[in-house]
Amino acid sequence: MQTTVHLTSEQFTPRETLLCEQGELTASIFRYPSGVCALRLKNSLGELVLLPYQGQQIWDASMCGRRLTMKSMFDQPLPARDFLSTYGAFLLHCGATVMGSPGPDDTHPLHGELPNAPYQCAALVFGTDGKGDYIGLTGTYRHTIAFNYNYTATPLVKLYAGSSIFTVAMTVHNQKASPMPLMFLEHVNFLPVNGGRMAQTVICNPENMRVRANIPSFMEVAPGYREFVKLLQEHPERHLVLDPGLVYDPEMVLYLNYLADENGWAHTLQVHPDGSADLLRHHPEQLNHGVRWICRTADQQALGIEPCTAEVEGFTAEKQKGNVRSLPGGATFTTELEIGVLITEDARREEMLIEQVLRSQK
């Protein structure tokens, strides 16, 4: 059973207010100095700060005593629709009719209409399911353009009592009678850790870890960057250890072919030097492409783990590759992620499972 508390933007003030408490689970609301509404969900192990009316982003995430969110140039979210004008969130939903960096023949915004979409309604939810007691956020954004699109996006984030792993789901419902193009990406931006290493259900070779060679026109690159791109193209395994001396300035993008375990989950870990790990699980059946985005500059530090329906070269290029899906009229598209932190013992078990999946392919 789930209880729903409908929110209104008028409830949010600069002074943080406790809205709901159920055991160790709490929800409070506030408004940033920029005016953006925020919801803070807490359990005994950490907290999430979400933006109910701006993309339903997870702006910030902390778990097991550490902040998970990328370092950015933004100390608060700003009331903007443009992707780069308020870019510092832990998780952004991207899509859903277009996604990626627009190419020379594209006119769409970077990563589509969803990242900072103005949600028409938002609601706090709490209840119990198979994973335990939870508190969460949901809402609806309706995207309607006459003669073109009419769909609803409904995310759902759940934070569980006593758990350092939370779930993120998205449902896109095509309200039209005719098909719509579908592109979707979950942009999850962890903070990279010096000496950390990646473990994932991806075979480690250039065929399954492909480096994007073209550089978006709006970026300037650091000395040695182009040579580093060539090195990674031949030896993509070099990106699996987070060496601060490597040239991820302004960014590096790789395309990954994920394998699933017997339950349909693909696994990605950032294993910290102390043996704990940051975790993301997704279903390749839902999101059949993987993007790795790494940015390590004086101003920005990010390890992007991004399951998606296509690569990120923009609508025209991805359509030519056959990566733009068609969602029939009246149909729905759903995704689910599991994200969080594993203590050392659980991280070891997760890594053993990853190794088992990889061995099964030999």
C-alpha positions as CSV (number, residue, x, y, z in Angstrom):
1,M,0.0,0.0,0.0
2,Q,1.3,3.5,-0.9
3,T,0.2,6.8,0.6
4,T,0.5,9.9,-1.7
5,V,0.9,13.5,-0.5
6,H,0.4,16.0,-3.3
7,L,2.7,19.0,-3.2
8,T,2.3,22.6,-4.4
9,S,5.1,25.0,-5.2
10,E,3.5,27.5,-2.7
11,Q,4.5,25.2,0.2
12,F,8.2,25.7,-0.5
13,T,9.9,28.6,1.4
14,P,13.5,29.5,2.2
15,R,13.2,28.0,5.6
16,E,13.4,24.2,5.5
17,T,10.2,22.6,6.9
18,L,9.7,19.0,8.0
19,L,6.8,17.6,5.9
20,C,6.6,14.0,6.9
21,E,8.2,11.5,9.3
22,Q,7.8,7.7,9.4
23,G,10.3,5.9,11.6
24,E,13.8,6.8,10.3
25,L,12.4,8.1,7.1
26,T,11.8,11.9,6.8
27,A,10.9,14.4,4.1
28,S,11.5,18.1,4.3
29,I,11.0,20.9,1.8
30,F,12.7,24.2,1.2
31,R,13.5,26.7,-1.6
32,Y,17.1,27.5,-2.7
33,P,18.1,31.2,-2.8
34,S,17.8,30.9,-6.6
35,G,14.0,30.2,-6.1
36,V,14.2,26.5,-7.1
37,C,12.0,24.2,-5.0
38,A,13.8,21.2,-3.3
39,L,12.7,18.1,-1.4
40,R,15.1,16.4,1.1
41,L,14.6,12.7,1.7
42,K,16.6,11.1,4.6
43,N,17.1,7.7,6.1
44,S,19.5,6.5,8.8
45,L,22.4,6.2,6.2
46,G,22.1,9.2,4.0
47,E,19.9,11.7,2.1
48,L,18.8,12.7,-1.4
49,V,17.9,16.3,-2.4
50,L,15.5,16.3,-5.4
51,L,14.0,19.1,-7.5
52,P,10.2,18.3,-7.7
53,Y,9.4,20.9,-10.3
54,Q,12.7,21.1,-12.3
55,G,13.3,17.8,-14.1
56,Q,12.7,15.9,-10.9
57,Q,16.5,15.8,-10.8
58,I,18.4,14.3,-7.9
59,W,20.4,17.4,-7.3
60,D,22.5,16.0,-4.5
61,A,23.1,12.6,-2.9
62,S,25.0,11.5,0.2
63,M,25.3,8.0,1.6
64,C,27.4,6.2,4.2
65,G,29.1,9.4,5.2
66,R,30.2,10.6,1.8
67,R,28.8,12.8,-0.9
68,L,28.2,11.0,-4.2
69,T,27.6,14.0,-6.4
70,M,30.0,15.4,-9.0
71,K,31.9,18.6,-8.4
72,S,30.6,21.4,-10.5
73,M,30.7,25.1,-10.9
74,F,27.1,25.4,-9.4
75,D,26.5,25.7,-5.7
76,Q,22.8,25.5,-6.2
77,P,20.4,24.7,-9.0
78,L,19.3,27.7,-11.1
79,P,15.8,28.2,-12.7
80,A,16.8,27.4,-16.3
81,R,15.8,25.0,-19.1
82,D,19.2,25.0,-20.8
83,F,21.2,22.0,-19.8
84,L,24.6,23.7,-19.3
85,S,23.2,26.8,-17.5
86,T,22.4,24.7,-14.3
87,Y,24.6,21.6,-14.6
88,G,25.7,20.0,-11.3
89,A,23.1,17.3,-10.5
90,F,23.7,13.8,-9.3
91,L,21.0,12.4,-11.7
92,L,19.2,13.9,-14.6
93,H,16.6,12.2,-16.8
94,C,17.4,13.0,-20.5
95,G,15.2,12.6,-23.6
96,A,12.6,11.7,-24.4
97,T,12.0,12.6,-28.1
98,V,15.7,13.5,-28.6
99,M,18.9,13.1,-26.6
100,G,22.7,13.7,-26.8
101,S,24.8,16.4,-28.3
102,P,23.1,18.0,-31.3
103,G,25.0,17.4,-34.5
104,P,25.4,19.8,-37.5
105,D,22.0,18.8,-38.9
106,D,20.2,18.9,-35.5
107,T,18.3,21.7,-33.9
108,H,17.3,20.0,-30.6
109,P,18.7,21.1,-27.2
110,L,21.5,19.2,-25.5
111,H,20.0,16.0,-24.0
112,G,16.5,16.9,-25.0
113,E,13.5,18.4,-23.1
114,L,13.5,16.4,-19.9
115,P,16.6,17.4,-17.8
116,N,15.1,20.7,-16.6
117,A,11.4,20.1,-17.6
118,P,8.8,22.1,-15.6
119,Y,6.8,19.4,-13.9
120,Q,3.1,20.2,-13.7
121,C,2.6,18.1,-10.6
122,A,4.7,16.5,-7.9
123,A,3.9,14.2,-4.9
124,L,5.6,12.7,-1.9
125,V,5.0,9.0,-1.6
126,F,5.6,6.5,1.3
127,G,4.7,2.9,1.9
128,T,6.1,-0.6,1.9
129,D,7.1,-3.0,-1.0
130,G,9.3,-6.1,-1.4
131,K,12.4,-4.1,-0.5
132,G,11.0,-2.6,2.8
133,D,9.6,0.7,4.0
134,Y,10.3,3.6,1.7
135,I,9.7,7.3,1.1
136,G,10.0,8.9,-2.3
137,L,9.1,11.4,-5.0
138,T,7.0,11.1,-8.1
139,G,5.3,13.6,-10.5
140,T,4.2,14.2,-14.0
141,Y,5.5,16.3,-16.9
142,R,3.3,16.5,-19.9
143,H,5.1,17.4,-23.2
144,T,2.7,18.5,-25.8
145,I,3.5,20.1,-29.2
146,A,0.6,20.4,-31.6
147,F,0.9,18.0,-34.6
148,N,4.0,16.5,-33.1
149,Y,4.2,15.1,-29.6
150,N,2.0,14.4,-26.6
151,Y,3.5,12.3,-23.9
152,T,3.8,12.1,-20.1
153,A,7.0,11.4,-18.1
154,T,6.5,10.0,-14.7
155,P,9.6,9.3,-12.6
156,L,9.7,7.6,-9.2
157,V,12.6,7.7,-6.7
158,K,12.4,5.5,-3.6
159,L,14.7,5.8,-0.5
160,Y,14.4,2.7,1.8
161,A,14.7,2.5,5.5
162,G,18.1,1.1,6.6
163,S,19.4,0.9,3.0
164,S,22.2,2.6,1.2
165,I,20.7,1.7,-2.1
166,F,17.8,3.6,-3.6
167,T,15.7,3.0,-6.8
168,V,15.0,5.4,-9.7
169,A,12.3,4.5,-12.2
170,M,10.9,6.4,-15.2
171,T,7.7,5.7,-17.3
172,V,7.1,7.5,-20.6
173,H,3.6,7.2,-21.9
174,N,2.8,8.2,-25.5
175,Q,-0.6,9.9,-25.3
176,K,-1.0,10.1,-29.0
177,A,-2.6,7.6,-31.3
178,S,0.5,7.6,-33.6
179,P,4.1,6.6,-32.8
180,M,6.6,8.9,-31.3
181,P,10.5,8.8,-31.5
182,L,12.0,7.7,-28.3
183,M,15.5,8.4,-27.0
184,F,16.3,8.2,-23.3
185,L,19.4,8.4,-21.0
186,E,19.8,8.4,-17.2
187,H,22.7,10.8,-16.6
188,V,24.2,9.7,-13.3
189,N,27.2,11.8,-12.2
190,F,29.3,10.3,-9.4
191,L,32.3,12.1,-7.8
192,P,35.5,10.3,-9.1
193,V,37.9,9.2,-6.4
194,N,41.7,9.2,-6.9
195,G,42.9,5.6,-6.9
196,G,39.4,4.3,-7.5
197,R,38.8,1.6,-10.1
198,M,35.9,0.6,-12.2
199,A,34.4,-2.9,-12.2
200,Q,31.5,-3.6,-14.6
201,T,29.8,-6.3,-16.6
202,V,31.5,-5.2,-19.8
203,I,34.2,-7.2,-21.6
204,C,37.4,-5.3,-21.6
205,N,38.4,-4.8,-25.2
206,P,38.2,-2.1,-27.9
207,E,35.1,-3.7,-29.4
208,N,33.0,-3.4,-26.2
209,M,34.6,-0.2,-24.9
210,R,34.7,2.3,-27.7
211,V,36.1,5.8,-27.3
212,R,34.2,8.7,-28.9
213,A,36.8,10.5,-31.1
214,N,34.8,13.5,-32.3
215,I,34.8,16.5,-29.9
216,P,31.7,18.7,-29.5
217,S,32.2,22.1,-31.2
218,F,31.6,24.0,-27.9
219,M,34.6,22.4,-26.2
220,E,38.3,23.4,-26.0
221,V,40.7,20.6,-25.2
222,A,43.8,20.5,-23.0
223,P,47.3,19.8,-24.3
224,G,47.9,16.1,-24.8
225,Y,44.1,15.3,-25.0
226,R,44.0,14.1,-28.6
227,E,47.0,11.8,-28.0
228,F,45.2,10.4,-24.9
229,V,42.1,9.7,-27.1
230,K,44.2,7.6,-29.4
231,L,45.8,5.7,-26.5
232,L,42.4,4.9,-25.0
233,Q,41.1,3.8,-28.4
234,E,43.7,1.0,-28.4
235,H,43.8,0.4,-24.6
236,P,40.3,1.4,-23.2
237,E,41.2,-0.5,-20.0
238,R,43.3,2.5,-19.0
239,H,40.2,4.4,-18.0
240,L,39.3,1.7,-15.4
241,V,41.7,3.1,-12.9
242,L,41.1,6.7,-11.9
243,D,44.6,8.1,-12.1
244,P,44.5,11.9,-11.5
245,G,47.3,12.3,-14.0
246,L,45.2,11.2,-17.0
247,V,44.0,14.0,-19.3
248,Y,40.2,14.0,-18.9
249,D,40.0,17.7,-19.9
250,P,37.4,18.7,-20.8
251,E,35.9,15.2,-21.0
252,M,36.2,11.6,-22.3
253,V,33.3,9.6,-23.6
254,L,33.2,5.9,-24.1
255,Y,30.5,3.6,-25.4
256,L,30.1,0.4,-23.5
257,N,28.3,-2.9,-24.4
258,Y,26.9,-4.2,-21.1
259,L,26.2,-7.8,-20.2
260,A,23.4,-8.8,-17.8
261,D,23.4,-11.4,-15.0
262,E,20.8,-14.2,-14.8
263,N,18.3,-11.7,-13.3
264,G,18.7,-9.2,-16.1
265,W,20.8,-6.7,-14.2
266,A,24.0,-5.0,-15.5
267,H,26.4,-3.9,-12.8
268,T,28.9,-0.9,-12.5
269,L,31.1,-0.2,-9.5
270,Q,33.5,2.6,-8.6
271,V,35.6,0.7,-6.0
272,H,37.2,3.1,-3.5
273,P,40.6,2.6,-2.1
274,D,39.0,1.5,1.2
275,G,37.2,-1.3,-0.5
276,S,33.7,0.2,-0.4
277,A,32.0,1.0,-3.7
278,D,29.6,3.3,-5.5
279,L,27.0,1.2,-7.4
280,L,24.7,1.5,-10.3
281,R,22.6,-1.4,-11.7
282,H,20.4,-1.2,-14.8
283,H,18.6,-3.5,-17.2
284,P,20.2,-3.7,-20.7
285,E,16.8,-5.0,-21.9
286,Q,15.4,-1.5,-21.2
287,L,18.5,0.6,-21.7
288,N,20.7,-1.3,-24.3
289,H,23.5,1.2,-24.6
290,G,26.1,2.4,-22.0
291,V,27.9,5.7,-21.9
292,R,30.9,6.5,-19.7
293,W,31.6,10.2,-19.2
294,I,34.7,11.3,-17.3
295,C,35.5,14.9,-16.6
296,R,38.5,15.9,-14.4
297,T,39.3,19.6,-14.4
298,A,40.1,22.2,-11.8
299,D,36.4,23.2,-11.9
300,Q,34.5,20.0,-12.6
301,Q,35.0,16.4,-11.4
302,A,32.6,13.8,-12.7
303,L,32.3,10.1,-13.3
304,G,29.2,9.7,-15.4
305,I,27.6,6.2,-15.6
306,E,24.8,6.6,-18.2
307,P,22.6,3.7,-19.3
308,C,20.6,4.8,-22.4
309,T,18.7,3.8,-25.5
310,A,21.3,5.2,-27.9
311,E,24.7,6.8,-28.2
312,V,25.0,10.5,-27.7
313,E,25.8,11.9,-31.1
314,G,22.4,13.6,-31.6
315,F,19.1,12.7,-33.2
316,T,20.2,12.6,-36.9
317,A,23.3,10.6,-36.3
318,E,21.6,8.1,-34.0
319,K,18.7,7.7,-36.4
320,Q,21.1,6.8,-39.2
321,K,22.6,4.2,-36.9
322,G,19.2,2.7,-36.2
323,N,19.3,3.8,-32.5
324,V,16.1,5.9,-32.4
325,R,13.2,3.8,-31.1
326,S,9.6,4.2,-32.0
327,L,7.1,4.2,-29.2
328,P,3.6,3.2,-30.5
329,G,0.6,5.3,-29.8
330,G,-0.8,4.6,-26.3
331,A,2.3,2.6,-25.4
332,T,4.6,3.0,-22.4
333,F,8.4,2.8,-21.9
334,T,9.8,2.0,-18.5
335,T,13.2,1.9,-16.9
336,E,14.5,1.1,-13.4
337,L,17.9,1.7,-11.8
338,E,19.4,0.7,-8.4
339,I,22.0,3.2,-7.2
340,G,23.9,3.7,-4.0
341,V,26.9,2.6,-1.9
342,L,28.1,-0.8,-0.9
343,I,30.2,-1.4,2.2
344,T,33.4,-3.4,1.7
345,E,31.9,-6.9,2.2
346,D,29.0,-6.2,-0.1
347,A,31.3,-4.6,-2.7
348,R,33.4,-7.8,-2.8
349,R,30.3,-9.9,-3.4
350,E,29.1,-7.6,-6.1
351,E,32.5,-7.7,-7.8
352,M,32.5,-11.5,-7.6
353,L,29.1,-11.5,-9.4
354,I,30.6,-9.2,-12.1
355,E,33.5,-11.6,-12.6
356,Q,31.1,-14.5,-12.8
357,V,29.1,-12.8,-15.6
358,L,32.3,-12.0,-17.5
359,R,33.6,-15.6,-17.1
360,S,30.4,-16.9,-18.5
361,Q,31.2,-15.2,-21.9
362,K,34.6,-16.9,-22.3
